Structure formats: structure tokens, C-alpha cells
């Protein structure tokens, strides 16, 4: 089990790397996180929702993700209230206090049953903790850190982030706050995100080992240009404020408080002619080529955010006065419509709001969430300006949906001026195995000129041909030649797992890791 001295110290990345290493070394491996809190989620092949980190880790293991890998997912809705997803299905909304007093006492069976199923099927299960095991106010009902390690009788490796400073204090302080039987489970330390000269760090490492009697298993360098999908939106802080080099295409993503599935735009970030900026204010907006309204866990509240910040007015002005393309994905698509209603308060406290009025659609939020993988193609009537030599290739798409809103097209005058974007059908193991005759249905809507459009399709830009042809259409509008050179998103993802695994293998004592988990090290 990998635990951390704090949140965002790199537990998920180290877990992903170890999963990849164990796979490379010939072990059937699976990831596991009993309880995860994240808005950036992942849809399994059977249409269930789990934390994105466990989906990514399953990919690194070369296996399909299941809800056993993350049986409990907490999705914050507003301060101190969250949606509780159990084995991929939303069960309830609860305050933090109610979750702790009412739900946690019965959660042990849920998380251990899932873990047992994984242990029966795989050689190695790599467990990831959450936050810090030293949160003394939460430890008595912990189901994700040291209590879980005890139930599973698992050794623990503690991960600490040296880049934020105070790494020795964070490690020693964490151990001091653990009970003796908990501290005894800690079998090694991994220090993450080191940028300096290791020789200068060596005296501190020697002191730490002498003080604790626990070995430092490795010091990982700060990995530049990480291309493994992040789960926590804290990563956007770095993206938002890092210096951006000027490129041909400027794409802005609005970062509202409840932004979800921001990894939808990772593939755009890796294109050599694109800059993707996450912004929260009018001053940051500038004059981009594309503005994207991304997914959100609270559409009405985040719509209020962009109105309060003056962003809505600025976006409307830019779309009217400049050749700016405006795109809405999931919650952002809902915002582009005429009206949003939440009669059951499934997303937040607000029950009704006017949309931006740019597309003739209305959205009502239901108690039942739609989570499904889909496949399909561009509709024949779509108005998007796409430029690619192979027209058939860019029309095929695969994606996934996660939303509680049901969106219907308005019958009011003007609706006929808009065009359907996609024709899609469900693409899940359940439907394929059942051999059902699945009917394709329309998805997404655009203005007749294709400058304003939206859909429910997460992962749309991971479709290589569609992504490149769409970007080339924007280039053509700017008077730029099309750019044909691109990359395969799936291949790059797998290559990144291998790259990070190589870094961890070269900087961590894997022989000691294998000794700790009781397996024989195999040569890849």
C-alpha cells in the first residue's frame, strides 16, 4: 500500500508506475483505492463510474477497470456536501458529517469484499491511500489508510513530496502521529519531485534512516511534462500559472469551481500548434481562437460563477465580434442552452436558471445518472469545418458520457437553424454481450455556421483524426495551412506509462520493493 504525508504528493503517479512495472515483470496486477474523492471520473466498460486515477492505473496494468478497484467514489457538489457513488452507481447525497456518522460504519464490508475479489484474481494488488494517514480527527473511522492496511495485513510505503519543502518534518511528523502498530507497517519511504543534487540530500537521507530505522527506497526526480491524466484539479494551478509559449492556436478552457473531467483537453495540450489555457477571469481570457466550457458537477452554480465574474458577458461579446469558436462539453453544453432546471436539487441548491441562450436546448436534471461508453460518427448534417485528407477516418468517434441532465431540443422558432453533430450508440460490455439491437441516436447541436456547438461526449478530442481535422479547420479560418503531423493518443498514453515506469525503476530499489511485498523480482 502506498500512503502519503499529504494530498498531491504523488501517490497516484507512483502507484501507476509500480502497476506498470509489475505488469512488465510478468505479474497480473490490479490497482485499488477503497475510497476516492474526485470530480474527474472514469467510466468502466460496463458503464459504471470510478475515480479517474484507478481507471488510469488499470490501463497501466493492461486490464479493464472495474468498480472493485474503487468501490466508493465521493463527488463534491458544494461545500461539505457530496454525491456518494457506490460500485459505480450514485447512492445518495450526504453532508460530510452524515457520511462519517451514518455511512462509514457500514463501509468496511463494501471495501473489503471488493479487495478480496481483486486478491483472488490478481498476483499483486497495489493499494493507494488518500490524503494523509495522520489525520487524527478522522482515524477512528478510516477506511482508506492505516485501518485498511491493517484489515488487509498490507505493508505500507510512505510517499513524501520534497518540492513543497519540509520533507523530513512531514515524514517524521507522520510517523509520530501514527499508533505503534500503524508505524510498524511502514516499510520504506519514497521521496518524490526532487530537483536538486542528490549528494546534497544524502546527509538528510542518512539522518532519516537512522532516526526512524526505516529505509529510503528511492528519490524520484521531478518529472517534467507529465502526460499521465491527473485526477485532482489542483494540477490546474500549475497549468494556469506556468509560462505559455506562443503557438498558432490559442484555446481557452473556463476553470469554474466545480470543473470536472478536465482531462478531456489533454490531447489538445499535446498538439504542437496548440496552447491550452485554463482561466478564471476576464483579464486572463484574452482573444483566443476557441473558448471551451467544460464539464461541471454543479452546472447552475458554475454558470452563476461565470456570470458573476463577467466571463459570460465577455464570452458572448467575443463570439459576436470575433471569429471565435465556442464549445460546450457536458455541463458546458447545458450552459449554452436556454434553460436549466433542477427540481430535485440533484446537483445543487439552485432549482432554476436561464442558460446563455446560444443553442435551442433545455436541460432538466434527473435523479438517475447516465454513465455509458459510446461509439458513433459525425452526422451527415454537421456544420463543423473539418480539414483532413481521410474524410471517413475523421467521422468515427468513441467517447463516454457522465451526466444527470436530460437535454431536449427546443421546438421554438429558430431551432431549425441548428444542426445535429453526431450519431452515436452505446458501446459497453453489457450491451455487446447481450447482442442487443442498439439504435443510434442524435447527439450534440451546433449553429448552422459551426461556430457554437456542444455535446455530452467526454474524451471527444482523444479521437485522433477528429481532433486534428477540427484543429485544421480552425487553422484554415485563420489563413494558416493545415498541419498533418499529429500523434496517436492511445499510443502516447501507453508510452507515457512506460516512460514513468522507467524513471521509477531507475530511482527506486525495486529489489527491496519485491522483498517488502513478498514476491520474487523478475527481469522484464
C-alpha positions as CSV (number, residue, x, y, z in Angstrom):
1,X,0.0,0.0,0.0
2,X,1.2,3.5,-0.9
3,X,0.3,6.2,1.5
4,X,1.3,9.9,1.5
5,X,2.4,12.5,4.0
6,X,-0.3,14.8,2.4
7,X,-2.5,15.1,-0.6
8,X,-0.9,15.6,-4.0
9,X,2.5,14.2,-3.0
10,X,2.4,11.8,-6.0
11,X,0.8,8.7,-4.6
12,X,-1.3,8.1,-7.8
13,X,1.7,8.5,-10.1
14,X,3.9,6.2,-8.1
15,X,1.0,3.7,-7.9
16,X,0.6,3.9,-11.7
17,X,4.3,3.4,-12.2
18,X,4.5,0.4,-9.9
19,X,1.5,-1.1,-11.6
20,X,3.2,-0.8,-15.0
21,X,6.5,-2.2,-13.6
22,X,4.8,-5.3,-12.1
23,X,3.0,-5.9,-15.5
24,X,6.3,-5.6,-17.3
25,X,7.8,-8.1,-14.9
26,X,5.1,-10.6,-15.7
27,X,2.7,-10.2,-12.7
28,X,-1.1,-10.0,-13.1
29,X,-1.6,-6.7,-11.3
30,X,-4.6,-4.5,-10.3
31,X,-4.9,-1.1,-8.6
32,X,-7.2,-0.4,-5.6
33,X,-8.4,2.6,-3.8
34,X,-11.2,1.9,-1.3
35,X,-12.5,5.5,-1.2
36,X,-11.7,8.3,-3.6
37,X,-12.8,11.9,-3.6
38,X,-12.7,13.4,-7.2
39,X,-14.7,15.1,-9.8
40,X,-12.5,13.8,-12.6
41,X,-14.1,10.4,-13.0
42,X,-13.8,7.4,-15.4
43,X,-16.4,5.2,-17.0
44,X,-15.8,1.4,-16.9
45,X,-16.7,-0.8,-19.9
46,X,-20.0,-1.8,-18.1
47,X,-21.0,1.9,-17.8
48,X,-20.0,2.4,-14.1
49,X,-18.2,5.4,-12.6
50,X,-15.0,5.3,-10.6
51,X,-12.1,7.6,-9.8
52,X,-10.1,8.5,-12.9
53,X,-6.8,7.5,-11.1
54,X,-7.9,3.9,-10.8
55,X,-9.0,3.9,-14.4
56,X,-5.6,5.1,-15.5
57,X,-3.9,2.6,-13.2
58,X,-5.9,-0.2,-14.7
59,X,-4.8,0.9,-18.1
60,X,-1.2,0.8,-16.9
61,X,-1.8,-2.7,-15.7
62,X,-3.1,-3.7,-19.1
63,X,-6.6,-4.6,-17.8
64,X,-10.1,-3.3,-17.9
65,X,-11.1,-1.2,-14.9
66,X,-13.9,-2.4,-12.7
67,X,-15.7,-0.8,-9.7
68,X,-13.9,-3.2,-7.4
69,X,-10.8,-1.0,-8.0
70,X,-12.6,2.0,-6.5
71,X,-15.8,0.8,-4.7
72,X,-16.6,4.2,-3.1
73,X,-16.3,7.5,-5.0
74,X,-17.1,10.8,-3.4
75,X,-18.0,13.6,-5.7
76,X,-18.2,17.1,-4.0
77,X,-21.3,19.0,-5.0
78,X,-20.9,22.0,-2.8
79,X,-19.1,22.9,0.4
80,X,-19.5,20.0,2.9
81,X,-22.0,18.0,0.7
82,X,-21.2,15.3,-1.8
83,X,-22.7,12.7,-4.1
84,X,-21.8,9.2,-2.8
85,X,-21.1,6.7,-5.7
86,X,-21.0,3.0,-4.6
87,X,-19.7,0.5,-7.1
88,X,-20.2,3.0,-9.9
89,X,-23.8,4.0,-9.1
90,X,-24.9,7.2,-7.3
91,X,-26.5,6.1,-4.0
92,X,-27.2,9.3,-2.1
93,X,-26.1,12.9,-1.3
94,X,-24.7,13.4,2.2
95,X,-23.0,16.1,4.3
96,X,-19.5,15.3,5.5
97,X,-20.8,14.7,9.0
98,X,-23.6,12.4,7.9
99,X,-21.2,10.5,5.7
100,X,-18.9,10.0,8.7
101,X,-21.5,9.0,11.2
102,X,-24.0,7.1,9.0
103,X,-22.2,5.7,6.0
104,X,-18.6,4.9,7.2
105,X,-19.7,2.4,9.9
106,X,-21.1,0.1,7.2
107,X,-18.5,0.8,4.6
108,X,-15.9,-1.8,5.8
109,X,-17.8,-4.7,4.2
110,X,-18.1,-2.9,0.9
111,X,-14.4,-2.1,0.6
112,X,-13.1,-5.5,1.9
113,X,-15.4,-7.5,-0.4
114,X,-14.1,-5.6,-3.4
115,X,-10.5,-6.0,-2.2
116,X,-11.0,-9.8,-1.7
117,X,-12.2,-10.2,-5.2
118,X,-9.2,-8.5,-6.6
119,X,-6.8,-10.5,-4.5
120,X,-8.4,-13.7,-5.7
121,X,-7.9,-12.7,-9.3
122,X,-4.5,-11.0,-9.4
123,X,-1.0,-11.7,-8.2
124,X,-0.3,-8.2,-6.9
125,X,-2.8,-5.6,-5.8
126,X,-1.3,-2.1,-5.4
127,X,-3.4,-0.1,-3.0
128,X,-3.4,3.7,-2.8
129,X,-4.3,5.6,0.3
130,X,-5.9,9.1,0.4
131,X,-4.5,12.3,1.9
132,X,-2.5,11.5,5.0
133,X,-2.8,8.6,7.5
134,X,-2.1,11.1,10.3
135,X,-5.4,12.9,10.2
136,X,-6.0,12.2,13.9
137,X,-9.6,13.6,13.8
138,X,-10.6,11.0,11.2
139,X,-8.6,8.0,12.1
140,X,-11.2,6.2,14.2
141,X,-13.4,5.6,11.1
142,X,-10.7,5.5,8.5
143,X,-11.4,3.0,5.6
144,X,-8.7,4.2,3.2
145,X,-5.4,4.4,5.1
146,X,-4.0,2.6,8.1
147,X,-7.2,0.8,9.1
148,X,-7.4,-0.6,5.6
149,X,-3.7,-1.6,5.7
150,X,-4.4,-3.4,8.9
151,X,-7.5,-5.2,7.6
152,X,-5.6,-6.3,4.5
153,X,-2.4,-7.0,6.5
154,X,-0.5,-4.9,4.0
155,X,2.9,-3.4,4.2
156,X,3.0,0.4,3.6
157,X,5.4,2.6,1.7
158,X,5.1,6.3,2.6
159,X,5.4,8.8,-0.2
160,X,6.5,12.4,0.5
161,X,6.9,15.5,-1.7
162,X,10.2,17.3,-1.3
163,X,9.3,20.0,-3.8
164,X,6.9,21.7,-1.3
165,X,9.6,21.8,1.4
166,X,9.8,20.3,4.9
167,X,10.1,16.7,3.6
168,X,11.9,15.4,6.7
169,X,9.4,17.0,9.1
170,X,6.5,15.7,7.1
171,X,7.8,12.1,7.2
172,X,8.9,12.1,10.9
173,X,5.7,14.0,11.9
174,X,3.5,11.5,10.1
175,X,5.2,8.6,11.9
176,X,4.9,10.4,15.3
177,X,1.2,10.7,14.9
178,X,0.7,7.0,14.0
179,X,-0.1,4.4,16.6
180,X,2.9,2.0,17.2
181,X,1.2,-0.9,15.3
182,X,0.5,1.5,12.4
183,X,4.0,2.8,12.2
184,X,5.3,-0.8,12.2
185,X,3.5,-1.3,8.9
186,X,5.7,1.4,7.2
187,X,8.5,-0.5,5.5
188,X,10.0,2.3,3.4
189,X,9.9,5.9,2.2
190,X,9.8,7.2,-1.4
191,X,10.8,10.9,-1.7
192,X,9.2,12.5,-4.8
193,X,9.7,15.5,-7.0
194,X,13.4,16.2,-6.3
195,X,15.1,18.8,-8.4
196,X,18.5,19.2,-6.8
197,X,21.8,17.5,-6.4
198,X,21.4,14.1,-4.7
199,X,24.7,14.4,-3.0
200,X,23.4,17.4,-1.1
201,X,20.4,15.4,0.0
202,X,22.3,12.4,1.1
203,X,23.1,13.6,4.7
204,X,19.4,14.1,5.3
205,X,18.5,10.7,4.0
206,X,21.1,9.1,6.3
207,X,19.7,11.0,9.2
208,X,16.1,10.0,8.3
209,X,17.1,6.3,8.2
210,X,19.0,6.5,11.4
211,X,16.2,8.4,13.2
212,X,13.4,6.1,12.0
213,X,15.1,2.8,11.3
214,X,13.2,2.7,8.0
215,X,15.0,2.7,4.6
216,X,14.6,5.3,1.9
217,X,13.7,3.2,-1.1
218,X,14.3,5.9,-3.6
219,X,14.3,9.6,-4.5
220,X,12.3,10.3,-7.6
221,X,13.2,13.3,-9.8
222,X,10.6,16.0,-10.6
223,X,9.1,14.6,-13.8
224,X,8.7,17.4,-16.4
225,X,5.9,17.5,-18.9
226,X,3.9,14.7,-17.2
227,X,1.4,13.2,-19.6
228,X,-0.5,10.9,-17.3
229,X,-4.1,12.0,-16.8
230,X,-4.5,13.8,-13.5
231,X,-7.4,13.3,-11.1
232,X,-7.3,16.3,-8.8
233,X,-7.9,19.7,-10.3
234,X,-5.1,21.1,-8.1
235,X,-2.9,20.2,-11.1
236,X,-4.6,23.1,-12.9
237,X,-2.9,25.6,-10.6
238,X,0.4,24.8,-12.2
239,X,-1.0,24.8,-15.7
240,X,-2.9,28.1,-15.1
241,X,0.2,30.0,-14.0
242,X,3.0,28.4,-16.0
243,X,4.6,30.4,-18.7
244,X,3.0,29.5,-22.1
245,X,5.0,29.7,-25.3
246,X,3.2,31.3,-28.2
247,X,1.7,28.8,-30.7
248,X,-0.6,29.1,-33.8
249,X,-3.8,28.2,-31.9
250,X,-4.9,29.6,-28.6
251,X,-7.6,27.5,-26.8
252,X,-9.1,28.7,-23.5
253,X,-10.9,26.4,-21.1
254,X,-13.0,28.1,-18.4
255,X,-12.0,26.9,-15.0
256,X,-15.0,27.2,-12.8
257,X,-15.1,25.9,-9.1
258,X,-16.7,22.5,-9.9
259,X,-14.9,21.8,-13.1
260,X,-14.9,18.0,-13.9
261,X,-13.2,15.8,-16.4
262,X,-10.7,18.5,-17.3
263,X,-8.5,15.7,-18.8
264,X,-10.9,15.9,-21.8
265,X,-8.4,18.5,-23.2
266,X,-5.1,16.8,-22.5
267,X,-4.8,15.6,-26.1
268,X,-5.2,19.2,-27.3
269,X,-2.4,20.3,-25.0
270,X,0.0,17.8,-26.6
271,X,-0.6,19.1,-30.1
272,X,2.4,21.1,-31.3
273,X,0.5,24.0,-32.7
274,X,-1.9,24.5,-29.7
275,X,-1.7,26.3,-26.4
276,X,-4.5,25.3,-23.9
277,X,-5.0,27.8,-21.1
278,X,-7.3,27.4,-18.0
279,X,-8.7,30.7,-17.0
280,X,-10.9,32.1,-14.2
281,X,-11.2,35.8,-15.0
282,X,-11.9,38.2,-17.9
283,X,-8.3,39.6,-17.7
284,X,-6.9,36.1,-18.4
285,X,-9.4,35.5,-21.3
286,X,-7.5,37.5,-24.0
287,X,-8.6,36.9,-27.6
288,X,-8.4,33.1,-28.1
289,X,-9.4,31.1,-31.2
290,X,-11.6,28.7,-29.2
291,X,-13.4,29.0,-25.8
292,X,-14.4,25.8,-24.2
293,X,-17.0,25.5,-21.4
294,X,-16.0,22.1,-19.8
295,X,-17.9,19.7,-17.6
296,X,-19.0,20.6,-14.1
297,X,-20.6,18.8,-11.1
298,X,-22.9,21.8,-10.5
299,X,-23.9,23.4,-13.7
300,X,-26.2,26.1,-12.4
301,X,-23.8,27.2,-9.7
302,X,-20.8,27.3,-12.1
303,X,-23.0,29.2,-14.7
304,X,-23.5,31.7,-11.9
305,X,-19.8,31.8,-11.3
306,X,-19.0,32.8,-14.9
307,X,-21.8,35.4,-14.8
308,X,-20.6,36.9,-11.6
309,X,-17.0,37.1,-12.9
310,X,-18.1,38.9,-16.1
311,X,-16.9,35.9,-18.1
312,X,-20.3,35.2,-19.6
313,X,-20.6,38.7,-21.0
314,X,-17.1,38.7,-22.3
315,X,-17.6,35.3,-24.0
316,X,-20.7,36.5,-25.7
317,X,-19.0,39.6,-26.8
318,X,-16.1,37.7,-28.3
319,X,-18.3,35.3,-30.2
320,X,-20.3,38.2,-31.7
321,X,-17.3,40.4,-32.6
322,X,-14.5,38.0,-33.5
323,X,-14.2,34.7,-35.3
324,X,-14.1,32.7,-32.0
325,X,-15.4,29.2,-31.8
326,X,-17.4,28.4,-28.6
327,X,-17.6,24.8,-27.5
328,X,-19.5,23.3,-24.6
329,X,-18.8,19.8,-23.2
330,X,-21.4,18.1,-20.9
331,X,-22.2,20.8,-18.3
332,X,-20.8,23.4,-20.6
333,X,-23.2,22.2,-23.3
334,X,-26.1,22.6,-20.9
335,X,-25.0,26.2,-20.2
336,X,-25.2,27.0,-23.9
337,X,-28.9,26.3,-23.9
338,X,-32.0,28.4,-23.0
339,X,-32.9,27.0,-19.6
340,X,-31.7,24.7,-16.8
341,X,-34.0,23.2,-14.1
342,X,-33.1,21.0,-11.1
343,X,-36.4,20.2,-9.5
344,X,-34.9,17.5,-7.2
345,X,-31.8,19.5,-6.3
346,X,-29.6,16.7,-7.5
347,X,-26.7,19.0,-8.3
348,X,-27.0,21.9,-6.0
349,X,-29.4,24.2,-4.1
350,X,-30.5,26.3,-7.1
351,X,-33.6,24.9,-8.8
352,X,-33.8,27.1,-12.0
353,X,-31.6,29.3,-14.2
354,X,-31.5,30.8,-17.6
355,X,-28.8,29.5,-19.8
356,X,-26.7,31.6,-22.2
357,X,-29.3,31.2,-24.9
358,X,-26.9,30.3,-27.7
359,X,-28.4,26.9,-28.5
360,X,-32.1,25.9,-28.7
361,X,-32.0,23.3,-25.9
362,X,-33.3,22.9,-22.4
363,X,-31.9,20.7,-19.7
364,X,-33.7,19.1,-16.6
365,X,-31.6,17.3,-14.0
366,X,-32.9,13.8,-13.0
367,X,-32.1,11.6,-10.1
368,X,-30.7,8.9,-12.3
369,X,-27.2,9.5,-13.7
370,X,-26.2,8.4,-17.2
371,X,-22.8,6.8,-17.4
372,X,-22.0,5.0,-20.7
373,X,-19.3,4.5,-23.2
374,X,-20.4,5.3,-26.8
375,X,-19.3,5.0,-30.3
376,X,-20.6,6.6,-33.5
377,X,-19.8,9.1,-36.2
378,X,-20.4,12.7,-37.3
379,X,-23.9,13.2,-38.6
380,X,-24.3,14.0,-42.2
381,X,-25.7,17.4,-41.4
382,X,-22.9,18.6,-39.1
383,X,-21.7,22.1,-39.8
384,X,-18.2,21.8,-38.3
385,X,-15.4,22.9,-40.6
386,X,-13.1,19.9,-40.7
387,X,-9.9,19.6,-42.8
388,X,-8.3,16.2,-43.2
389,X,-7.4,14.1,-46.2
390,X,-9.3,10.9,-45.0
391,X,-12.9,12.1,-44.5
392,X,-14.0,8.7,-43.4
393,X,-11.5,8.4,-40.6
394,X,-12.3,11.7,-39.0
395,X,-16.0,10.9,-38.9
396,X,-15.7,7.9,-36.5
397,X,-15.6,8.7,-32.8
398,X,-15.5,6.9,-29.4
399,X,-16.3,8.7,-26.2
400,X,-18.1,8.4,-22.8
401,X,-21.0,10.2,-21.0
402,X,-21.4,11.1,-17.4
403,X,-24.3,13.4,-16.6
404,X,-27.5,13.7,-14.7
405,X,-29.1,16.2,-17.0
406,X,-31.6,15.3,-19.7
407,X,-31.3,17.7,-22.6
408,X,-34.1,18.2,-25.2
409,X,-34.1,20.3,-28.3
410,X,-36.4,23.3,-28.2
411,X,-39.3,23.5,-30.7
412,X,-39.3,27.3,-30.6
413,X,-38.7,29.2,-33.8
414,X,-35.0,29.2,-34.7
415,X,-34.5,25.6,-33.8
416,X,-34.4,24.5,-37.4
417,X,-31.3,26.8,-38.0
418,X,-29.2,24.4,-35.9
419,X,-27.6,21.1,-36.9
420,X,-27.1,17.8,-35.1
421,X,-23.4,16.9,-34.6
422,X,-23.2,13.1,-34.0
423,X,-25.0,9.9,-34.4
424,X,-24.0,7.6,-31.5
425,X,-24.9,4.3,-29.8
426,X,-23.9,2.6,-26.5
427,X,-20.7,0.7,-26.5
428,X,-20.5,-1.4,-23.4
429,X,-19.7,-5.0,-22.5
430,X,-23.3,-5.4,-21.2
431,X,-24.9,-4.4,-24.5
432,X,-22.3,-6.2,-26.7
433,X,-22.6,-9.5,-24.8
434,X,-26.4,-9.3,-24.8
435,X,-26.3,-8.9,-28.5
436,X,-28.9,-6.2,-28.3
437,X,-30.0,-4.3,-31.4
438,X,-28.9,-0.8,-30.4
439,X,-30.4,2.1,-32.2
440,X,-28.2,5.1,-33.0
441,X,-29.4,8.4,-31.8
442,X,-28.5,12.0,-32.4
443,X,-26.1,13.8,-30.0
444,X,-25.0,17.4,-29.8
445,X,-26.0,20.5,-31.5
446,X,-24.4,23.4,-33.4
447,X,-25.3,26.6,-35.0
448,X,-25.5,26.5,-38.8
449,X,-22.1,28.1,-39.2
450,X,-20.5,25.6,-36.8
451,X,-19.0,28.4,-34.6
452,X,-21.1,27.5,-31.5
453,X,-21.5,23.8,-30.6
454,X,-21.8,21.4,-27.7
455,X,-22.3,17.8,-26.8
456,X,-22.2,15.3,-23.9
457,X,-19.1,13.5,-25.2
458,X,-16.2,13.3,-22.8
459,X,-13.0,12.1,-24.4
460,X,-14.0,13.5,-27.8
461,X,-10.6,15.0,-28.5
462,X,-8.9,11.7,-27.8
463,X,-10.1,10.7,-31.3
464,X,-7.0,11.5,-33.3
465,X,-8.5,12.1,-36.7
466,X,-11.4,14.2,-35.5
467,X,-9.1,16.3,-33.2
468,X,-6.6,17.0,-36.0
469,X,-9.2,17.7,-38.6
470,X,-11.1,20.1,-36.2
471,X,-7.8,22.0,-35.4
472,X,-7.0,22.2,-39.1
473,X,-10.4,23.8,-39.7
474,X,-9.6,26.5,-37.2
475,X,-6.2,26.9,-38.8
476,X,-7.8,27.4,-42.2
477,X,-10.1,30.1,-40.7
478,X,-7.0,31.9,-39.6
479,X,-5.4,31.7,-43.0
480,X,-2.9,29.1,-41.9
481,X,-2.0,26.0,-43.8
482,X,-3.3,22.6,-42.4
483,X,-0.9,20.7,-40.3
484,X,-0.9,17.0,-40.9
485,X,1.6,15.8,-38.3
486,X,-0.1,14.6,-35.1
487,X,0.1,11.7,-32.7
488,X,-2.0,8.7,-31.6
489,X,-3.4,9.5,-28.2
490,X,-3.7,5.9,-27.1
491,X,-0.1,5.0,-28.1
492,X,1.2,8.1,-26.4
493,X,-0.7,7.2,-23.2
494,X,0.9,3.7,-23.1
495,X,4.3,5.2,-24.0
496,X,4.0,7.6,-21.0
497,X,3.2,4.7,-18.6
498,X,6.4,3.1,-19.8
499,X,8.4,6.3,-19.5
500,X,7.3,7.0,-15.9
501,X,7.8,3.3,-15.0
502,X,11.4,3.5,-16.3
503,X,12.0,6.6,-14.2
504,X,10.7,4.9,-11.1
505,X,12.5,1.6,-11.8
506,X,15.8,3.6,-12.2
507,X,15.4,5.6,-9.0
508,X,13.7,3.2,-6.6
509,X,15.1,0.0,-5.1
510,X,12.8,-2.4,-6.8
511,X,14.6,-5.4,-5.3
512,X,13.6,-4.1,-1.9
513,X,10.0,-3.4,-3.1
514,X,9.7,-7.0,-4.1
515,X,11.1,-8.1,-0.8
516,X,8.5,-6.0,1.0
517,X,5.6,-7.4,-0.9
518,X,6.9,-11.0,-0.7
519,X,7.4,-11.6,-4.4
520,X,10.4,-12.7,-6.4
521,X,11.7,-10.0,-8.7
522,X,11.5,-11.0,-12.3
523,X,13.6,-9.4,-15.1
524,X,11.4,-7.7,-17.7
